[in-house]
Amino acid sequence: MPYFGGGLLLSLLISVLLCVHVVRTNQQMYWIFIILFLGPLGSIVYVVAILLPDLLGGTRAKRMGMAARDTLDPTREYRLARAALDETPTVHNRMRLAAAAAARGRHDEAEQLYGEAAQGIHADDPTLLLGRANALIELGRAPEALPLLDKLSEEQSARSPATVLAQARVYDALGRFGEAESAYQWAAGRLPGLEGLARYAAFLARIGRKTEAADHLAEIDRRIERANPQFRREGRTWRDLAAQALARA
């Protein structure tokens, strides 16, 4: 019993200290609820999501913290970006909110924000051009995205895998399958992560080349199996895109 009482007291003390940390470092107040009502589990989540990335300072720890925060509060970045833009309406903050909106599937808002930011000296900014083009593609407005990507390609000194992937998606939507395949293939071999390969596999499935699509899907599975656990969730998202296209073919 004394041990149990001591353990309970220690757990309570740790919870109080973590709540103090929440307040003093201006964290979101929902962390207090998580710490107090989930007990030791809530404290562990807070340590992994907030304390460890700050204490260790390494890239891996920061990624772990970001992943935990995104899981617990998926709208956090959007809220912060909106608040930053409301307080200081700079091009950078507008771009940040556009990216957060796109990540939440709010492509109408993202397209408008990218368009508003791409004015004056920022009219040819590659991040803005590509962001707006991708939003237009998601909205089914590929013909409007093509001139933006052509302009971007003309101004880039070297081919960008992200730009070429966007071009592939536009050519695909416009029925220009020969150009689409060439672009998909080039981007799939150079773009980090699994998006390029997954979109290429989905394209092959849609045009009836199911055997090749299945081979690429198998390669995606092999890469996911070898990947760091923190990247497997994103990898499975792209794997599902390719698998669904193959199932429908």
Salt bridges, closest charged atoms under 4 A:
ASP73 OD2 - ARG79 NH2 2.78
GLU77 OE2 - ARG96 NE 2.70
ASP86 OD1 - ARG82 NH1 3.84
GLU109 OE2 - ARG82 NH2 2.83
GLU109 OE1 - ARG106 NE 3.03
GLU111 OE2 - ARG132 NE 2.73
GLU116 OE1 - ARG94 NH1 3.07
ASP124 OD1 - LYS151 NZ 2.53
GLU138 OE2 - ARG169 NH2 3.05
GLU144 OE2 - ARG141 NE 2.80
ASP172 OD2 - ARG206 NH2 2.26
GLU179 OE1 - ARG176 NE 2.69
GLU181 OE2 - ARG209 NH2 2.84
GLU195 OE2 - ARG199 NE 2.93
GLU212 OE2 - ARG209 NE 2.76
GLU219 OE1 - ARG222 NH2 2.93
GLU219 OE2 - ARG223 NE 2.92
ASP221 OD1 - ARG239 NE 2.80
